[in-house]
Amino acid sequence: MKIDSLEVHSYSNPDSKEGRADYGSQVVVVTVHTDEGVRGIGFTTASGVSGPIIETLLDNAIAPAIINKDPQDNVSLWNLMYNDILPRRGGDGLMRNAIAAVDFALWDIKGKVADKPVWKLLGASRPLVPTYANCAHHLPVDELALRASEYVSAGHKALKIRGTRSFVSLAEATERVKAVREAIGPDVKLMVDVNGSWDVDTAIQQLKAWKNYNVYWLEEPVPPHDISGYKRVRERAGDTYIVGGEQHVGVAEFKSLIENQCIDIAQPNAAMTGGITDWLRIHAYASGQSVPVSPWNLQQIHVHLAAGLENVQWIEYFMPDNALLDFQGKLIIGSQLKEVIKEDGVYLSAPRLPGLGISIDAEVAARAIVEKFQ
């Protein structure tokens, strides 16, 4: 089997307000065609000017290099895309997003050839995947608390809200934590994500202010490059876990986080780091260091990784009412996510279709396709 061609299209949310770049409002989709008729689909999200850049990298750099290669040689192809196409660290930055889209498509092909979902290629650890709910809605405090209580009523036993400094003040972040804790009761795990928007002192002082609210974890308390800051916050975090990694890529960066005892739980994202192939390296390293993995976002892909591997604590689950990934969720169909409510929370059934089990909604795509830059 050989790769015949790469088909690349970008899609932009037609319902986004002018001048607003919602997360996930741009999606670059890659279809890898083979000479045996098997096709693989992959994608990555983009924002601002990054969409056309990623598309250009795919069309003009990656495609010519992988034509006529065996699509099932995913490790060799990953190394080629990362190391050889743009040498001298050219595989980093947005190139990793481009690589990820292709790598997802290659894994989709591997699963289809084997007639198995990707998670079964990884070892088939469990048919039910535990989740925590993303409750990071852009809502006033009282409405956020109500939404959180509705999630709990629906069976969720863990949920995450946002306290990002560019979105809410420190005082409002505390109000959100207090109101949500009161709404969900003492037994539901409450996580807070601040997207690396605080400094060390702010993180430590906020954790002191939240001592009575039993915050399960604080996510990305400081910018991703601030390794010493991560460590100092974790040393003073008390009973609250410090987690991070959504903006980190590659084994070397996660090795720095883990060896310096910066985090309790690692959060690699398969699209950010360059696909499933590189994500598996990070998972293997974290597992060897006894650090749990809880991948951030990208539930269509991460459900396979969580089902197929032992050391994945849970995945982040975005419900249909969550506007953060509204467009991506409408464009990318799959992976047949079905809820199973158990006493200890909401689980997702592992996908059953071969490959990744994802497809593109033709009607949404027709409305959202972006003409290629000439």
ZIDAQUI-V864003 format. One record per backbone hydrogen bond with DSSP energy under -0.5 kcal/mol. NH is the residue of the N-H (numbers start at 1). CO is the residue of the C=O. E is the energy in kcal/mol with one decimal. If there is no record, write none. Layout:
# ZIDAQUI-V864003
{{NH CO E} {NH CO E}}
This chain:
# ZIDAQUI-V864003
{{3 69 -2.3} {4 33 -2.8} {5 33 -1.2} {7 31 -2.7} {8 6 -0.6} {9 29 -2.2} {10 370 -0.5} {11 27 -2.5} {12 368 -2.6} {13 25 -2.9} {16 13 -1.4} {20 17 -2.2} {21 19 -0.5} {22 20 -0.8} {25 22 -2.2} {26 46 -0.9} {27 11 -2.6} {28 44 -3.1} {29 9 -3.1} {29 27 -0.6} {30 42 -3.1} {31 7 -2.6} {32 30 -0.5} {32 40 -2.7} {33 5 -2.6} {33 31 -0.6} {34 38 -0.8} {35 2 -2.2} {37 34 -1.4} {40 32 -2.0} {42 30 -2.7} {44 28 -1.9} {46 26 -2.5} {50 47 -2.1} {51 48 -0.5} {53 49 -1.2} {54 50 -2.8} {55 51 -2.5} {56 52 -2.2} {57 53 -2.4} {58 54 -2.2} {59 55 -2.6} {60 56 -2.9} {61 56 -0.5} {61 57 -1.6} {62 57 -2.6} {63 58 -2.3} {65 61 -0.7} {65 62 -0.7} {66 62 -1.4} {66 63 -0.8} {67 63 -1.3} {68 3 -2.9} {69 66 -2.0} {71 69 -0.6} {73 70 -1.7} {74 72 -1.6} {77 73 -2.5} {78 74 -2.4} {79 75 -2.5} {80 76 -2.1} {81 77 -2.7} {82 78 -2.7} {83 79 -2.7} {84 79 -0.6} {84 80 -1.7} {85 80 -1.4} {87 84 -0.6} {90 86 -1.0} {92 89 -1.5} {95 92 -1.4} {96 93 -1.5} {97 93 -0.6} {98 94 -2.0} {99 95 -2.8} {100 96 -2.4} {101 97 -1.8} {102 98 -1.6} {103 99 -3.1} {104 100 -2.9} {105 101 -1.5} {106 102 -2.2} {107 103 -2.3} {108 104 -2.3} {109 105 -2.0} {110 106 -2.4} {111 107 -2.3} {112 108 -2.0} {113 109 -2.9} {114 110 -1.9} {115 111 -0.9} {116 111 -2.7} {118 355 -2.1} {120 117 -1.4} {121 117 -0.8} {121 118 -1.1} {122 118 -0.8} {122 119 -0.5} {123 120 -0.6} {124 119 -1.9} {125 307 -0.6} {126 307 -2.7} {129 348 -2.8} {130 128 -0.5} {131 346 -1.4} {132 315 -1.9} {133 158 -2.5} {134 317 -2.7} {135 133 -0.8} {135 160 -2.9} {137 135 -1.7} {139 137 -1.9} {144 140 -2.7} {145 141 -2.4} {146 142 -1.8} {147 143 -2.4} {148 144 -2.6} {149 145 -2.1} {150 146 -1.9} {151 147 -2.1} {152 148 -2.0} {153 149 -2.3} {154 150 -1.4} {155 152 -1.7} {156 151 -2.0} {159 189 -2.3} {160 133 -2.6} {161 191 -2.4} {163 193 -2.9} {167 164 -1.6} {168 164 -2.9} {173 169 -2.3} {174 170 -1.8} {175 171 -2.0} {176 172 -2.6} {177 173 -2.2} {178 174 -2.7} {179 175 -2.7} {180 176 -2.6} {181 177 -2.4} {182 178 -2.2} {183 179 -1.8} {184 180 -2.3} {185 181 -1.5} {188 185 -0.5} {189 157 -2.5} {190 214 -0.5} {191 159 -2.7} {191 189 -0.5} {192 217 -2.3} {193 161 -2.4} {194 219 -2.2} {196 220 -2.8} {197 194 -1.8} {198 221 -0.7} {203 199 -2.3} {204 200 -2.4} {205 201 -2.7} {206 202 -2.7} {207 203 -2.2} {208 204 -1.7} {209 205 -2.1} {210 206 -1.6} {211 208 -1.3} {213 210 -2.2} {214 211 -0.8} {216 190 -2.6} {216 214 -0.5} {217 190 -0.8} {218 241 -2.7} {219 192 -3.2} {219 217 -0.5} {220 243 -2.5} {223 198 -0.5} {226 223 -1.7} {227 225 -1.9} {230 226 -2.3} {231 227 -2.1} {232 228 -2.3} {233 229 -2.5} {234 230 -2.5} {235 231 -2.2} {236 232 -0.8} {236 233 -1.0} {237 234 -1.3} {240 237 -2.0} {241 216 -2.6} {243 218 -2.0} {243 241 -0.5} {244 265 -1.4} {248 245 -1.4} {253 249 -0.8} {254 250 -1.6} {255 251 -2.9} {256 252 -1.8} {257 253 -1.9} {258 254 -2.6} {259 255 -3.0} {260 256 -1.5} {261 258 -1.7} {262 257 -2.8} {263 257 -0.6} {264 242 -3.7} {265 242 -0.9} {266 292 -2.7} {267 244 -1.9} {273 269 -2.2} {274 270 -0.8} {275 270 -3.7} {279 275 -2.0} {280 276 -2.5} {281 277 -0.8} {282 278 -1.7} {283 279 -2.7} {284 280 -2.3} {285 281 -2.3} {286 282 -2.9} {287 283 -2.6} {288 284 -2.0} {289 285 -1.1} {289 286 -0.6} {290 287 -1.5} {291 286 -2.7} {292 264 -0.6} {292 290 -0.6} {293 311 -1.3} {294 266 -3.1} {296 268 -0.5} {301 298 -1.3} {302 298 -2.8} {303 299 -1.7} {304 301 -1.3} {305 301 -1.1} {306 302 -2.7} {307 303 -1.8} {308 304 -2.1} {309 305 -1.0} {312 309 -0.5} {312 310 -0.7} {313 293 -2.9} {313 311 -0.6} {314 293 -0.5} {315 130 -1.9} {316 295 -0.9} {317 132 -2.7} {318 316 -0.6} {319 317 -0.6} {322 319 -2.1} {323 321 -0.8} {325 322 -1.0} {326 323 -1.1} {329 325 -2.3} {330 326 -1.2} {331 327 -2.5} {332 328 -2.9} {333 331 -0.8} {333 359 -3.0} {338 336 -0.5} {340 347 -2.6} {342 340 -0.5} {342 345 -2.8} {345 342 -1.8} {347 340 -2.7} {348 129 -2.3} {349 338 -2.7} {350 127 -2.9} {355 116 -2.6} {357 354 -0.8} {359 333 -2.2} {361 331 -2.4} {362 360 -0.7} {365 361 -2.7} {366 362 -2.1} {367 363 -1.2} {368 364 -1.5} {369 365 -1.7} {370 10 -2.9}}
